[in-house]
Amino acid sequence: MEKIALFIDGANLYSATKSLGFDIDYKRLLKEFQSRGYVLRAFYYTTLVEDTEYSSIRPLLDWLDYNGYSVVTKPAREFTDSQGRRRIRGNMDIELAVSAMELASHVDHIVLFSGDGDFRSLVEAIQRKGVRVSVVSTMHTQPSMIADELRRQADVFIDLVDLQARVGRDPAERSGRMQEPPRFLERRATPPGPDDDAGDN
C-alpha cells in the first residue's frame, strides 16, 4: 500500500475554496486520501494572530488536532503600513518545506494543498528523492489560484473542483468545526458567533 503524507497550506486552501464557494469537510478529506493509501501524516499549517481576543480559527485547530491532523502554527507578525493601516504578515512556507523534506524518505507520495509557486523548487527536490508529488489547488478561479510553474512541476495536479463532491462540507450543515474560518486581520469588539461569515483579507 502506498504511503502518503498530506501537507496543507491552510491560508492558501481557504482562499481557493472560498473563491470556489464551498468549505472543506476535513474529516471527509482525510477519509478520501486514506482510501487511496496509508496516510502516514496529515499536516495543517497556519499562522495565528496573537491576540487576547477570541480567534475563530481555534475551534478548527483543536478539532483537527484531535482528529488525525498534525497542526503546525506560528504567530503572525503585525505591522503598520505606510498609510497607517494595521497589517498582518506571516506564512508557513519554510516550516512546510522542512517537514516535507524530512518526511520524503519515509513516504511514496506527498500531496501538497497549495497553489503557491514558491513551492516549485520544493516539489522538484522531493521528486529527486524518488517521491511522487500531487498538488491540489484550482484553475477554476479568476485569476487562477495555481501557479503555472507549480502545476507543471507536479506529477499530478488535482483540481479542487474535481474533489468538491467528496471533500466538500454539506451546505446545509452549519457546524463551524468543519469550516476553515477567515484569517482574522482586524480586531473585533465581540467574539464572532457561529454563523458569522466575516470576509477574508
C-alpha positions in Angstrom: 0.0 0.0 0.0 1.3 3.4 -1.0 2.4 5.6 2.0 1.1 9.2 1.7 1.7 12.4 3.5 -0.6 15.4 3.2 0.7 19.0 3.6 -2.0 21.6 3.8 -1.2 25.3 3.4 -4.2 26.4 5.4 -4.5 30.0 4.3 -3.9 29.1 0.6 -6.5 26.3 0.7 -9.0 28.5 2.5 -8.6 31.2 -0.2 -9.1 28.7 -3.0 -12.2 27.0 -1.6 -13.7 30.4 -0.7 -13.2 31.5 -4.3 -15.0 28.4 -5.4 -17.8 28.9 -3.0 -17.5 25.8 -0.8 -16.0 24.7 2.5 -13.7 21.7 3.2 -15.0 19.0 5.5 -11.7 17.9 6.9 -13.0 14.5 8.1 -14.1 13.7 4.6 -10.8 15.0 3.2 -8.8 12.6 5.4 -11.0 9.7 4.5 -10.7 10.5 0.8 -6.9 10.1 0.9 -7.0 7.2 3.3 -9.0 5.4 0.6 -6.0 6.0 -1.8 -3.3 4.6 0.5 -1.9 4.7 4.0 -1.8 8.3 5.3 1.3 8.4 7.5 0.9 12.1 8.4 -1.6 14.9 7.6 -0.1 18.3 8.4 -2.1 21.6 8.6 -0.1 24.8 8.6 -1.4 28.3 9.6 -0.3 31.5 11.2 -2.1 32.8 14.2 -2.8 36.5 15.0 -1.6 36.7 18.6 -4.4 38.5 20.3 -6.1 38.4 23.7 -9.4 38.3 21.9 -11.1 35.1 20.8 -9.8 33.7 17.5 -12.3 32.0 15.3 -9.7 29.6 13.9 -9.1 28.0 17.4 -12.0 25.6 17.3 -11.0 24.3 13.9 -7.3 23.8 15.0 -8.5 22.0 18.2 -10.8 19.7 16.1 -8.0 18.9 13.6 -5.6 18.1 16.4 -8.0 15.6 17.9 -9.0 14.1 14.5 -5.8 12.8 12.9 -4.1 16.0 11.8 -0.7 17.4 12.9 -1.4 21.2 13.4 1.6 23.5 12.9 1.2 27.2 13.8 3.3 30.2 14.5 2.4 33.8 15.4 1.8 36.2 12.5 3.7 39.5 12.6 1.7 42.7 13.0 3.0 45.9 11.4 1.6 49.3 10.3 2.0 50.1 6.6 2.9 53.5 5.1 -0.8 54.6 5.1 -1.0 53.8 8.9 -3.2 50.7 8.4 -2.7 47.6 10.6 -1.4 44.7 8.6 -0.6 41.1 9.3 2.3 39.2 7.7 3.1 35.6 8.1 3.5 32.4 6.1 4.5 28.9 6.8 6.4 28.1 3.7 9.7 27.3 5.4 8.1 25.1 8.1 6.2 23.2 5.5 9.2 22.7 3.3 11.5 21.5 6.1 8.9 18.9 7.3 8.2 17.7 3.7 12.0 17.2 3.1 12.4 15.4 6.4 9.4 13.1 5.7 10.2 12.5 2.0 12.4 9.4 2.6 9.5 7.7 4.6 6.7 8.0 2.1 5.9 7.2 -1.6 3.6 10.1 -2.3 3.3 13.7 -1.0 0.1 15.6 -1.6 0.6 19.4 -1.3 -2.6 21.5 -0.9 -1.3 24.9 -2.2 -1.1 26.9 -5.4 1.9 28.9 -4.3 4.6 29.0 -7.0 7.3 29.3 -4.3 6.8 25.6 -3.6 8.0 24.6 -7.1 11.6 24.1 -6.1 10.5 22.0 -3.0 8.4 19.8 -5.3 11.4 19.3 -7.6 13.7 18.4 -4.6 11.2 15.9 -3.3 10.8 14.3 -6.8 14.6 13.9 -6.9 14.3 11.7 -3.9 12.0 9.4 -5.9 8.8 10.6 -4.3 5.7 11.3 -6.3 4.1 14.7 -5.7 0.5 15.7 -6.3 -0.6 19.3 -6.0 -4.1 20.3 -5.0 -5.4 23.7 -6.0 -7.7 25.2 -8.7 -7.6 26.7 -12.2 -11.3 27.5 -12.0 -10.9 31.0 -10.5 -10.1 34.3 -11.9 -7.1 34.7 -11.6 -6.1 31.0 -11.3 -5.1 30.0 -7.7 -2.4 27.6 -9.0 0.9 29.0 -10.2 1.6 27.6 -13.7 5.2 26.6 -12.8 4.0 24.6 -9.7 1.3 22.8 -11.8 3.8 21.9 -14.4 6.3 20.6 -11.9 3.8 18.3 -10.1 3.5 14.7 -11.1 -0.3 15.0 -10.7 -2.4 18.2 -10.5 -5.7 17.7 -8.7 -8.3 20.5 -9.2 -10.4 21.2 -6.1 -13.4 21.3 -8.3 -13.0 17.6 -9.0 -12.6 16.9 -5.3 -15.5 19.1 -4.1 -18.2 16.3 -4.2 -16.0 14.1 -2.0 -14.4 16.5 0.4 -16.8 19.5 0.5 -18.9 20.3 3.5 -22.7 19.9 3.1 -24.0 23.5 2.7 -27.0 22.5 5.0 -24.5 21.9 7.8 -23.8 24.9 10.0 -21.2 23.2 12.2 -18.4 25.7 12.4 -15.8 23.0 13.4 -15.6 21.7 9.8 -15.2 25.1 8.2 -11.9 26.9 7.9 -12.7 30.4 9.3 -11.3 33.5 7.8 -7.9 34.7 9.0 -8.6 37.5 11.4 -6.9 40.6 10.2 -8.9 43.1 12.1 -9.7 43.3 15.8 -13.3 42.6 16.7 -15.2 44.2 19.6 -17.1 41.0 20.2 -16.3 37.3 19.5 -17.8 36.1 16.3 -20.9 34.0 16.5 -21.1 30.5 15.0 -23.0 31.9 11.9 -20.7 34.9 11.3 -19.3 35.0 7.8 -16.6 37.6 8.1 -14.7 38.3 4.9 -11.2 37.1 4.3 -8.4 39.6 3.6 
